[in-house]
């Protein structure tokens, strides 16, 4: 596969219908211009990547630029669109729903928009979840609240049955809002649609507060997550400083990637240790975490620890059977409780008095409404998703890369999860903020 086709977006057919949007086709007239198919964004903006392409005489990898097209595949007045939210709650879900409805209705005059209830279950008739008719009046205020008005669920459903439901209800485009598992399901739905030769566009809008979707700069909800966590960290710091040798442990979400924990530690520089899934830290030994914590208490008489939920799983008994949730994710053991117990045991054995507080605000954070910046981000993601679907693009997600909104094939973003680079500048910033040892 050549670099030119590496991130090719599948289309349902030729786009031949004129867009109702009155945009420009020329520069300099103070009106936003339609996006051309040849408008692309570089995947690698480094000089090293540029020089490598020059040396090898190859075209650099690029993504399609997101935005409105002059020609559409669908006749807007004949479109029935559906929206579904899947997986765990995340700030911004209602914002995306609202913006999808508003864009479909006001930009393209789509007459019928369906809300699918309780995730992919809502596309399986046997579950008995009725559709929700979505109108601008119905969604006009939902962005003020966390959660999702459509409800959500985890777990795989029959792809052929879901496609049957789309076909039977004359749905032309499906917008799925979810994380890695949801996007894999979206791609599978798209593949089944393609096998049947149906004209149904499927579009993913990546949602995960863990920020672990590969290739893109960030996913919506992530920024709100560490924004909401920040005052909790402030209060945990007050708890720690309020007692001699006070220790506060705050567990934040982050199953496989520690972006929330690390970002919170940088945003709130009162954090003294941040522990993430990417680091295989040890508790014992002269260079272990407990020894570093002991030094902290000797010098400052308090400590604040932020730990991601997926950190330190290597410290648990490996003989214990692991279980998974309905989405297939491994259920992690509680690292926060383990740390509390091991810290207490360590200092009790040394005859050192400590006061330990353990705080887990995860479910409060994920159900919070989006902050202003995430609201803006959700709005733009939804608009770009609608523009792409109307042009007949399918099996793609909308994301931001190198500060540009682009369309990416779902198949490329679900190959692996994005993780913190322990040799990168972001993690170094976290270490500088906490002052913890580089290796424990």
NORHUMO-V872582 format. One record per pair of residues at least 24 apart in sequence whose ideal C-beta (glycine too) atoms are under 7 Angstrom apart, sorted by the first residue. I is the first residue (numbers start at 0). GAP is how many residues later the second one is. Records with the same first field share a line. If there is no record, write none. Layout:
BEGIN
I = GAP, GAP
END
This chain:
BEGIN
2 = 55, 56, 57, 58
3 = 55
5 = 55
6 = 54, 55, 56, 401, 402, 405
7 = 401
8 = 55, 384, 387, 398, 400
9 = 384, 385
10 = 381, 382, 383
11 = 61, 187, 189, 380, 382
12 = 60, 379
14 = 54, 56, 57, 58, 376, 377
15 = 55
16 = 54, 55, 58
17 = 53
18 = 49, 50, 51, 52, 53
19 = 56, 88, 89
20 = 47, 86
22 = 45
24 = 45
33 = 34, 35, 36
34 = 30, 32, 33, 34
38 = 26
39 = 24, 25
40 = 24, 360, 361, 363, 365
41 = 360
44 = 357
62 = 338, 343, 344, 345
63 = 342, 343
64 = 339, 341
65 = 318, 321, 322, 332, 339, 340, 341
66 = 317, 320
67 = 319
68 = 318, 322
71 = 318, 319
72 = 318, 319
73 = 98, 316, 318
75 = 32, 33, 34, 314
76 = 32, 34
78 = 31, 93, 94
79 = 32, 34, 90, 91, 92
80 = 29, 32, 33, 91, 92, 94
81 = 32, 34, 89, 92
82 = 30, 32, 33, 51, 67, 92
83 = 32, 35, 36, 38, 66, 90, 92, 93
84 = 34, 63, 65, 67, 92, 93
85 = 33, 34, 66, 67, 90, 92, 96
86 = 65, 67, 91, 92, 94, 95, 240
87 = 278
88 = 58, 59, 63, 277, 278
89 = 117, 118, 119, 131, 276
90 = 55, 118, 130, 133, 134, 277, 278, 279, 283
91 = 128, 129, 132, 278, 282, 286
92 = 54, 55, 84, 114
93 = 48, 49, 51, 53, 54, 55
94 = 48, 275, 280, 283, 284
95 = 81, 109, 124, 282, 285, 286
96 = 42, 45, 51, 52, 53
97 = 41, 44, 45
98 = 279, 280, 283, 284
99 = 75, 282, 285, 286
100 = 33, 35, 38
101 = 34
102 = 279, 280, 283
103 = 282
104 = 31
106 = 279
107 = 282
113 = 57
114 = 35
115 = 34
116 = 33, 34
117 = 33, 34, 35
118 = 33, 34
119 = 33, 37, 42, 65
120 = 32, 36
122 = 34, 39, 42
123 = 33, 34, 37, 38
124 = 40
142 = 232
143 = 225
144 = 224
145 = 221, 222, 223
146 = 220
153 = 171, 172, 173
154 = 171, 172
155 = 29
158 = 29, 30, 33
159 = 32
161 = 27
162 = 26, 29, 30, 33
165 = 34
166 = 31
170 = 29
171 = 27, 28, 29
172 = 27, 28, 30, 216
173 = 26, 28
174 = 28, 30, 210
175 = 26, 28
176 = 28, 30
177 = 29
178 = 27, 28, 29
179 = 33, 234, 237
180 = 146, 147
182 = 214, 227, 230, 231
183 = 230
185 = 224
186 = 208, 223, 224, 227
189 = 204, 205
200 = 188, 191, 192, 193
201 = 192, 193
202 = 182, 185, 186, 193
203 = 193, 206
204 = 176, 177, 180, 192, 193
205 = 191, 193
208 = 44, 51, 157
209 = 43, 44, 45, 47, 49, 50
210 = 46, 48, 207
211 = 44, 45, 205, 206
212 = 200, 205
213 = 199, 201, 202, 203, 204
214 = 184, 186, 193, 197, 198
215 = 183, 184, 185
216 = 183, 184
217 = 182
219 = 154, 157, 158, 161
220 = 149, 153
221 = 37, 38
222 = 148, 150, 151
223 = 144, 146, 147, 150
224 = 28, 35, 140
225 = 34, 37, 38, 41
226 = 144
227 = 137, 140
228 = 31, 35, 132, 136
229 = 34, 37, 38
231 = 127, 129
232 = 31, 35, 37, 38, 73
233 = 34
235 = 68, 121, 123
236 = 33, 67
238 = 118
239 = 62, 63, 64
240 = 61
242 = 112
243 = 57, 109
244 = 52, 56, 57, 107, 108, 109, 110
245 = 56, 109
246 = 56, 58, 96, 107, 108, 109
247 = 56, 57, 109, 111
248 = 56, 58, 87, 90, 91, 107, 109, 110
249 = 56, 109
250 = 56, 58, 84, 85, 109, 111
251 = 54, 56, 110
252 = 56, 109, 112, 113
253 = 54, 55, 56
254 = 54, 55, 74, 77
255 = 54, 161, 163
256 = 160, 161, 162, 163
257 = 50, 53, 162
258 = 161
259 = 48
260 = 45, 46, 47
261 = 158, 164, 165, 168
263 = 42
264 = 41, 165, 168, 169
265 = 163, 164, 167
268 = 164
269 = 34
270 = 33, 35, 162, 163
271 = 24, 31, 32, 33, 162, 163, 164
272 = 30, 32, 161, 163
273 = 32, 156, 160
274 = 32, 33, 36, 37
275 = 32, 35, 144
276 = 31, 33, 34
277 = 141, 142, 144
278 = 143
279 = 34
280 = 31, 159
281 = 158
282 = 32, 59
286 = 152, 153
287 = 152
288 = 151
289 = 53, 56
291 = 144, 145, 148
292 = 50
304 = 34
306 = 28, 29, 32
308 = 26, 53
310 = 24
311 = 26
335 = 24
379 = 25
END
